[in-house]
Amino acid sequence: MFFLKILQCGMFFDHNSSKKSGKIMIYKQFIISLSLLLSSCQFHNNEVEQPLTIEVVAVGEKVEAVRQSFISAIEANYAATVQPRLNGYLTEKHFDNGMPVTKGSVIFRLDARQQHANLLAAQASLESARAKLIEAKNNYDRSIPLAAIDAISKSQLDQYRAVYVAAEANVKSARQQLANAKLEVEYTTIRASINGIIANSAAHIGDYVGPATAFTTLTKIENIDTVCVNISIPMRQYMLYTGRRAFTYDNAGILSDIVLYLADGSRYPLPGSYSYTRSTIADAAGTIVLVATFPNPDYRLKSGQFARIESNIGRATPRIVVPQSAVSQRQNINSVWVIAADSTAQFRQVELGESNGSYYTITAGLNAGETVVLNGGIKLRNGLKVIPKFIKQRNE
């Protein structure tokens, strides 16, 4: 309408002002320029309406177990606390802090003079008891024929026999006291009870150690021939992996292909294996803890060291997977754009499972074979016509 008004105005001006031909030419040029501008706008509008070319991928399905990563602190397989069994002054120390020790090796010695004195006294008591036993036996042996001819009474014979039996008992008691005295002498030499790494000791040479003293514990030895790591799995995932069956303490079939990566990113060469399941659920996190072990023959792994653990969780089952770049995550809503058979875009909410490499596992909302937008979803709206361009994904 605006164009027609200008045209009419130009014609009127031409009719009444024929003498001003120069101005008429200006109006004609203006009309031509305006026509070109309107044609350009119309061409631009037609260009915007052209369908977008969007990169898409086909929704895949993989038959595999879910592989997850866990950060865990390495723990010793077990540890032994070194405690003196008797009181005494510490006189010797035979180890370097933090170094390996072998089972049976001497690590401490206590002042044993009192124990050696007790040992000598116990030996003397045994010898005395043996002498009394010999005397009692001889008296009893002599009394038997005398009692047979009524040279002594039967009650006297019984007395000789009682003394003899008591002497035998005294010898047994003296032997036990001697054995105890020998044990106490042995206890003054403290040996490593297991193979492992020995910690430092708070007690020093000259300290009085033992039960009811300031040093009831001398040190600790950690066995790290095998080390343990904790793998914590949320109960929801655990029930999914186990087919929602009742809780079990035997979960050997859940973990497989367990590997450990050190802090520098290098892979530990020896594989891990499932050991056991902890008896209680972690209250704070609501997780079930599975314990895996790794052999550690060269003591490369240390207790307290952090490592990344990777493991397959659950049995291999068909899983719907899509590239992570195809999934939009906003305000706790996970979504993808699906391209229908008529090449129109459809917004679709999905439920995510675990991530596996550069892929997400989709637990609900998609089916294998559907087409999803790989990138560029921000330009789309429901029902928009697009030109899908299929991208071949590399195998993960």
C-alpha positions in Angstrom: 0.0 0.0 0.0 2.9 2.3 0.8 4.3 1.7 -2.6 1.0 2.5 -4.3 0.6 5.8 -2.4 4.0 6.9 -3.5 3.2 5.9 -7.1 -0.1 7.9 -7.1 1.7 10.9 -5.6 4.2 10.7 -8.3 1.6 10.6 -11.0 -0.3 13.6 -9.5 2.9 15.6 -9.4 3.5 14.7 -13.0 0.0 15.9 -14.0 0.2 19.2 -12.3 3.9 20.0 -12.6 4.8 18.9 -16.1 7.2 21.7 -16.3 9.3 20.3 -13.6 10.6 17.2 -15.4 13.8 17.0 -13.3 11.9 16.4 -10.2 9.8 13.7 -11.9 13.0 11.8 -12.7 13.9 11.9 -9.0 10.6 10.4 -8.0 11.0 7.6 -10.6 14.4 6.7 -9.3 13.1 6.7 -5.7 10.3 4.3 -6.8 12.7 2.0 -8.5 15.1 1.9 -5.4 12.1 1.2 -3.1 11.0 -1.7 -5.4 14.5 -3.2 -5.3 14.6 -2.9 -1.5 11.3 -4.7 -1.1 12.4 -7.4 -3.4 15.6 -7.9 -1.4 13.6 -8.2 1.8 11.4 -10.8 0.2 14.4 -12.8 -1.0 15.9 -12.7 2.5 12.7 -14.0 4.1 12.6 -16.9 1.6 16.2 -17.8 2.5 15.4 -18.0 6.2 12.6 -20.4 5.6 14.9 -22.9 4.0 15.3 -26.2 6.1 18.3 -26.4 8.4 21.0 -29.0 7.8 21.5 -30.7 11.1 24.1 -33.3 12.1 22.4 -36.4 13.4 23.3 -39.9 14.6 21.4 -43.1 14.9 20.7 -44.3 18.4 22.9 -47.3 19.1 22.6 -50.4 21.3 25.6 -52.0 22.9 25.7 -55.4 24.6 28.2 -54.7 27.4 28.6 -54.1 31.1 28.6 -50.6 32.5 32.2 -49.4 33.1 32.7 -46.9 35.9 35.5 -45.1 37.6 36.0 -44.7 41.4 38.4 -42.7 43.5 39.5 -44.8 46.5 42.2 -44.9 49.1 44.4 -47.9 49.1 44.4 -49.9 52.4 46.6 -52.5 53.8 45.3 -56.1 53.6 45.7 -56.3 57.4 47.8 -54.9 60.1 49.4 -56.2 63.3 49.8 -54.0 66.4 53.0 -54.6 68.3 52.5 -54.6 72.1 54.9 -55.8 74.8 53.5 -58.7 76.9 55.4 -57.7 80.1 56.8 -54.5 81.6 60.4 -53.6 81.2 62.9 -51.0 80.0 63.4 -50.8 76.3 67.1 -51.5 75.6 67.3 -52.2 71.8 65.6 -51.3 68.6 66.4 -53.3 65.4 64.5 -51.7 62.5 64.3 -48.5 60.5 61.0 -46.6 60.5 58.9 -47.3 57.4 61.0 -50.2 56.2 59.9 -53.8 55.4 60.3 -56.4 58.1 59.9 -60.2 57.9 58.0 -62.4 60.2 60.1 -63.6 63.1 62.8 -60.9 62.8 63.8 -59.1 66.0 62.5 -55.5 66.3 62.8 -54.7 70.0 64.5 -56.0 73.1 63.7 -55.3 76.8 65.9 -55.4 79.8 65.8 -59.2 80.7 67.9 -59.3 83.9 64.8 -59.8 86.1 63.4 -62.5 83.8 66.7 -64.4 83.7 66.8 -64.3 87.5 63.3 -65.7 87.6 64.4 -68.4 85.2 67.3 -69.5 87.4 64.9 -69.6 90.4 62.5 -71.7 88.5 65.2 -74.1 87.5 66.3 -74.4 91.2 62.7 -75.1 92.3 62.4 -77.8 89.8 65.6 -79.5 90.9 64.4 -79.3 94.6 61.1 -80.8 93.7 62.7 -83.6 91.8 64.9 -84.5 94.9 61.9 -84.6 97.1 60.1 -86.8 94.6 63.0 -89.3 94.7 62.9 -89.3 98.5 59.1 -89.7 98.7 59.2 -92.5 96.1 61.9 -94.5 98.0 60.0 -94.2 101.3 56.8 -95.4 99.6 58.6 -98.3 98.0 60.1 -99.4 101.3 56.8 -99.2 103.1 55.0 -101.6 100.8 56.8 -104.9 102.0 56.7 -103.7 105.6 53.0 -103.2 105.4 52.6 -106.7 103.9 54.1 -108.3 107.1 52.2 -105.8 109.4 55.5 -104.2 110.4 53.8 -100.8 109.8 50.1 -99.9 109.8 48.0 -99.4 106.7 47.5 -95.8 107.6 51.3 -95.2 107.6 51.5 -96.8 104.2 48.8 -94.4 103.0 50.8 -91.5 104.3 53.9 -92.5 102.5 51.9 -92.8 99.3 50.3 -89.4 99.8 53.7 -87.8 100.2 54.9 -89.5 97.0 51.9 -88.3 95.0 52.3 -84.7 96.3 56.0 -84.8 95.3 55.0 -85.8 91.8 52.6 -82.9 91.6 55.2 -80.5 92.9 57.6 -81.6 90.1 54.9 -80.9 87.5 54.2 -77.5 89.0 57.9 -76.6 89.1 58.2 -77.6 85.4 55.3 -75.3 84.5 56.9 -72.4 86.5 60.2 -73.0 84.6 58.3 -73.0 81.3 56.6 -69.7 82.3 60.0 -68.2 83.2 61.4 -69.2 79.8 58.4 -67.5 78.1 59.0 -64.3 80.0 62.7 -64.4 78.9 61.5 -64.9 75.3 58.9 -62.0 75.7 61.8 -59.6 76.3 62.8 -60.1 72.7 59.9 -58.7 70.5 59.7 -60.1 67.0 57.7 -59.1 63.9 54.5 -61.2 63.8 53.9 -60.7 60.1 55.6 -59.6 56.9 55.0 -55.9 56.2 56.0 -52.3 56.5 56.8 -51.2 60.1 55.7 -47.8 61.3 57.7 -45.6 63.6 57.6 -46.1 67.4 56.7 -43.5 70.0 58.8 -45.3 72.6 62.6 -44.8 72.6 65.5 -46.6 74.2 65.3 -46.3 78.0 61.5 -45.9 78.1 59.6 -48.1 80.5 57.0 -50.0 78.4 54.4 -52.6 78.8 50.9 -53.1 80.2 49.6 -50.2 82.4 52.5 -47.9 81.2 52.5 -44.9 78.9 53.7 -47.2 76.1 51.2 -50.1 75.9 51.7 -50.1 72.1 55.1 -49.9 70.5 54.3 -49.8 66.7 52.3 -51.3 63.9 53.2 -53.5 61.0 51.0 -53.3 57.9 50.9 -56.3 55.5 50.8 -54.9 51.9 51.7 -58.0 50.0 48.1 -57.5 48.9 46.2 -54.2 49.1 42.5 -53.4 49.3 40.4 -50.7 47.7 36.7 -49.8 48.4 34.2 -49.6 45.5 31.1 -47.8 46.7 28.0 -48.3 44.6 24.7 -46.5 45.3 22.0 -48.9 46.4 19.7 -47.9 43.5 22.4 -48.9 41.0 23.3 -52.1 43.0 19.7 -53.2 42.8 19.6 -52.5 39.1 22.8 -54.5 38.5 21.6 -57.4 40.5 18.1 -57.6 39.0 16.5 -56.0 42.1 17.1 -59.2 44.1 17.5 -59.2 47.8 20.8 -58.0 49.3 23.5 -60.6 49.2 27.0 -60.8 50.7 28.4 -62.7 47.8 28.8 -60.2 44.9 31.6 -61.8 43.0 29.6 -61.7 39.8 29.1 -57.9 39.9 32.7 -56.7 39.4 34.9 -57.7 36.5 38.0 -56.4 34.6 39.2 -54.3 37.6 42.2 -52.0 36.9 44.0 -49.4 39.0 45.5 -46.1 37.8 48.2 -44.4 39.8 48.3 -40.6 40.5 50.5 -40.0 37.5 47.9 -41.6 35.2 49.9 -44.8 34.6 48.1 -48.1 34.8 49.1 -50.6 37.5 50.2 -53.8 35.6 48.5 -56.3 37.9 44.7 -56.8 37.7 42.4 -56.7 40.7 39.8 -59.1 41.9 36.7 -59.0 44.1 37.3 -60.0 47.7 34.2 -59.4 49.8 31.3 -57.1 50.5 31.3 -55.0 53.7 28.6 -56.1 56.1 26.9 -52.7 56.5 25.6 -50.0 54.3 27.3 -46.6 54.5 24.6 -44.5 56.2 25.8 -41.1 55.0 26.0 -42.0 51.3 23.6 -44.9 51.1 26.0 -47.0 49.3 27.1 -50.6 49.4 30.8 -51.1 49.6 32.5 -53.9 47.6 36.2 -54.6 48.4 38.6 -55.4 45.7 42.2 -56.5 46.2 45.4 -56.1 44.1 48.6 -58.1 44.5 51.6 -55.9 45.6 54.7 -58.0 45.5 57.2 -55.2 45.0 55.4 -52.8 47.6 54.8 -50.3 44.8 51.4 -49.5 46.4 51.2 -48.0 49.8 48.5 -47.7 52.4 46.7 -44.4 52.3 47.6 -43.7 48.7 44.8 -42.5 46.5 44.1 -44.2 43.1 41.5 -44.3 40.4 39.8 -47.7 40.0 37.9 -48.7 36.8 35.7 -51.8 36.7 32.8 -53.3 34.8 29.7 -53.2 37.0 27.1 -55.8 36.5 26.6 -58.3 33.7 26.7 -57.5 30.0 23.2 -56.5 28.8 21.8 -54.6 25.8 22.0 -50.8 26.5 20.8 -47.8 24.6 23.7 -45.4 24.1 24.0 -41.9 22.6 26.9 -39.5 22.3 27.1 -37.1 25.3 27.0 -34.1 22.9 23.5 -35.1 21.9 22.1 -34.7 25.4 21.1 -31.4 26.9 21.0 -31.0 30.7 19.2 -28.0 32.1 17.5 -27.7 35.5 17.7 -31.4 36.2 16.0 -32.1 32.9 17.8 -34.4 30.4 16.6 -34.1 26.9 17.5 -34.8 23.2 16.1 -33.7 19.9 14.7 -36.6 17.8 14.3 -36.4 14.1 11.1 -38.1 13.0 10.6 -40.0 9.8 9.2 -36.9 8.1 12.4 -35.0 9.0 10.8 -32.8 11.6 12.4 -32.1 15.0 10.8 -33.4 18.2 11.8 -32.5 21.8 12.2 -35.6 24.0 13.0 -36.0 27.7 15.2 -39.0 28.6 16.5 -40.7 31.7 20.3 -41.0 31.9 22.2 -44.0 33.2 26.0 -44.2 33.6 28.5 -42.5 31.3 30.8 -44.7 29.4 33.6 -42.9 27.6 32.0 -40.2 25.5 28.6 -41.9 25.6 25.6 -41.8 27.9 23.5 -44.8 28.7 19.8 -44.0 28.2 17.5 -45.9 30.5 14.2 -44.4 29.3 12.9 -42.2 26.5 14.7 -43.6 23.5 14.7 -46.7 21.4 17.4 -48.2 19.3 17.4 -47.0 15.7 15.9 -43.6 16.3 17.7 -40.5 15.1 18.9 -37.8 17.4 20.5 -34.5 16.8 24.3 -34.5 17.5 24.8 -30.7 17.7 22.9 -27.5 17.1 19.8 -28.3 19.1 19.6 -24.7 20.3 18.3 -23.7 16.8 15.4 -26.2 16.8 11.8 -26.1 17.8 9.1 -28.7 17.7 7.8 -29.5 14.2 10.7 -27.7 12.5 11.6 -29.2 9.2 15.3 -30.1 8.9 17.7 -31.8 6.5 19.4 -34.6 8.6 23.1 -35.2 7.9 24.1 -38.5 9.3 27.5 -38.6 11.1 29.3 -41.9 11.6 30.5 -42.3 15.1 33.7 -44.1 16.0 33.5 -47.2 18.2 34.1 -46.6 21.9 
